[in-house]
Amino acid sequence: MKVARWQEVVALVILLALLPGCYGRRELEELSLVSLLGVDKGQSERLLVTVVIAVPRKARPSPGGAGGEGGGTEATVVLSAEANDILGALSKIDRISARHVTTMHTQVVVIGEELARDNVAPLVDVFSRQLEFRHNTLVAVAKGKAVDFLKKVRSIEEPEPSSYLVKLLINIHREQGTVPLVTVHEFLIGYSTLESDPWAPYLGLAAPALEGEEVKREQAGPEKAEDGRTDVEGKEQGKDTTRPSVAVLGSAVFRKVGDSQKMVGTLNSEETMATSMLKGDFIRGHVHVAIPGDPQETGVLMFHHFSGTPKVRVEGNRVSVQFKIRLTASLVETSTRRIDVSPELQRGLVYTAEDQLERLLASTFEKLKSTGADVIDLGMTVHRSFRTWPEWQAFNWPERFRDVNATFDVKVHIFTSGFTFRPPEPR
């Protein structure tokens, strides 16, 4: 009996030793959570790093309306520092923060355009080496400087700008297809593989429309408040209700140039949608088309389903590809009701939509070739034609991509060009 009890004690001690502990843990109250991270070229040092730190206690709606605790209080803090690397800049910010700055919960990394056009390799390097950076963090490029973008962007819907930015990108990607949704992991794949190149959303700032009394004050000029400050001065004190929202401009495309990874061009919204189709990553969206027989009038075709596959042929050093694109759509709006819903109209819409999409896909593909950026991952398909890795390397795909001959087989099936319910008829 004593032996058994002794064995139980030994077993218990061993089990306790094997239990995971909380060594080195940090309480949440001791951390400053970086929700957005911006990286620009520095002036005195190589990089300018900007962090947007969430302040959870101020993110709660105030009893008086929108804004943080106390009415209009900012739910974030924006800090910046220059250093030769990202971690060095974060260390400087850590020295002036009451809590330890951590990027474990960073939602989006925003790259300034100047840095993007110069070299983003150092930024990519830290994400592939430092475990604290999450690989599902989204990547975007800001027109101008990332620091200006992060300081100004706000949303009336979300108290925390990172939530607004993530939801905005996801929504536009899923519903319109005019912006890519790219994680750090996907950016790393495009950066490190021979068969593809990375791309990212291209963002700017757009001032929202003013409403009510704000419009009157804007037209009449700055007014003096009770404390003697003008309306503009009041806005500078954190009471601005009309700060810019995000303008989704399209996408930025990258290519490896020597040892550098550079932004080599941009695509507008339509070209981004076409690129998503060529890439096979399109979900849904819409296009404006001319009404057959009356080109002065237009209609909106809403796409419901999509499939796209490239068929590649390699002959010597020449590559030919046919993109097979299939879409279903409905005519959901027109600029006039003076049209006859008929099989002829349906056939005319199909022809118009297919011709318009073929021209858009062709011009977009030519633009990608001119930049040399294979963001549609065509190399992933082409390299299957080679038996060995040395043969594929000798083929030099980054240069061959510029000479690819592409054709487009586009078929659009329109469900309906009429009404979903019978409208009232005039008497």
Rosetta blueprint (number, residue, H / E / L):
1 M L
2 K H
3 V H
4 A H
5 R H
6 W H
7 Q H
8 E H
9 V H
10 V H
11 A H
12 L H
13 V H
14 I H
15 L H
16 L H
17 A H
18 L H
19 L L
20 P L
21 G L
22 C L
23 Y L
24 G L
25 R L
26 R L
27 E L
28 L H
29 E H
30 E H
31 L E
32 S E
33 L E
34 V E
35 S E
36 L E
37 L E
38 G E
39 V E
40 D E
41 K E
42 G L
43 Q L
44 S L
45 E L
46 R L
47 L E
48 L E
49 V E
50 T E
51 V E
52 V E
53 I E
54 A E
55 V L
56 P H
57 R H
58 K H
59 A L
60 R L
61 P L
62 S E
63 P L
64 G L
65 G E
66 A L
67 G L
68 G L
69 E L
70 G L
71 G L
72 G L
73 T L
74 E L
75 A L
76 T E
77 V E
78 V E
79 L E
80 S E
81 A E
82 E E
83 A E
84 N L
85 D L
86 I H
87 L H
88 G H
89 A H
90 L H
91 S H
92 K H
93 I H
94 D H
95 R H
96 I L
97 S L
98 A L
99 R L
100 H E
101 V E
102 T E
103 T L
104 M L
105 H L
106 T L
107 Q L
108 V E
109 V E
110 V E
111 I E
112 G E
113 E H
114 E H
115 L H
116 A H
117 R H
118 D H
119 N L
120 V L
121 A H
122 P H
123 L H
124 V H
125 D H
126 V H
127 F H
128 S H
129 R H
130 Q L
131 L L
132 E L
133 F L
134 R L
135 H L
136 N L
137 T L
138 L E
139 V E
140 A E
141 V E
142 A E
143 K L
144 G L
145 K L
146 A H
147 V H
148 D H
149 F H
150 L H
151 K H
152 K H
153 V L
154 R L
155 S L
156 I L
157 E L
158 E L
159 P L
160 E L
161 P H
162 S H
163 S H
164 Y H
165 L H
166 V H
167 K H
168 L H
169 L H
170 I H
171 N H
172 I H
173 H H
174 R H
175 E H
176 Q L
177 G L
178 T L
179 V L
180 P L
181 L L
182 V L
183 T E
184 V H
185 H H
186 E H
187 F H
188 L H
189 I H
190 G H
191 Y H
192 S H
193 T L
194 L L
195 E L
196 S L
197 D L
198 P L
199 W E
200 A E
201 P E
202 Y E
203 L E
204 G E
205 L E
206 A E
207 A L
208 P L
209 A L
210 L L
211 E L
212 G L
213 E H
214 E H
215 V H
216 K H
217 R H
218 E H
219 Q H
220 A H
221 G L
222 P L
223 E L
224 K E
225 A L
226 E L
227 D L
228 G L
229 R L
230 T E
231 D H
232 V H
233 E H
234 G H
235 K H
236 E H
237 Q H
238 G H
239 K H
240 D L
241 T L
242 T L
243 R L
244 P L
245 S E
246 V E
247 A E
248 V E
249 L E
250 G E
251 S E
252 A E
253 V E
254 F E
255 R E
256 K E
257 V E
258 G L
259 D L
260 S E
261 Q E
262 K E
263 M E
264 V E
265 G E
266 T E
267 L E
268 N L
269 S H
270 E H
271 E H
272 T H
273 M H
274 A H
275 T H
276 S H
277 M H
278 L H
279 K H
280 G L
281 D L
282 F L
283 I L
284 R L
285 G E
286 H E
287 V E
288 H E
289 V E
290 A E
291 I E
292 P L
293 G L
294 D E
295 P E
296 Q E
297 E E
298 T E
299 G E
300 V E
301 L E
302 M E
303 F E
304 H E
305 H E
306 F E
307 S E
308 G E
309 T E
310 P E
311 K E
312 V E
313 R E
314 V E
315 E E
316 G L
317 N L
318 R E
319 V E
320 S E
321 V E
322 Q E
323 F E
324 K E
325 I E
326 R E
327 L E
328 T E
329 A E
330 S E
331 L E
332 V E
333 E E
334 T E
335 S L
336 T L
337 R L
338 R L
339 I L
340 D L
341 V L
342 S L
343 P H
344 E H
345 L H
346 Q H
347 R H
348 G H
349 L H
350 V H
351 Y H
352 T H
353 A H
354 E H
355 D H
356 Q H
357 L H
358 E H
359 R H
360 L H
361 L H
362 A H
363 S H
364 T H
365 F H
366 E H
367 K H
368 L H
369 K H
370 S H
371 T H
372 G L
373 A L
374 D L
375 V L
376 I L
377 D L
378 L H
379 G H
380 M H
381 T H
382 V H
383 H H
384 R H
385 S H
386 F L
387 R L
388 T L
389 W H
390 P H
391 E H
392 W H
393 Q H
394 A H
395 F H
396 N L
397 W H
398 P H
399 E H
400 R H
401 F H
402 R H
403 D H
404 V L
405 N E
406 A E
407 T E
408 F E
409 D E
410 V E
411 K E
412 V E
413 H E
414 I E
415 F L
416 T L
417 S L
418 G L
419 F L
420 T L
421 F L
422 R L
423 P L
424 P L
425 E L
426 P L
427 R L
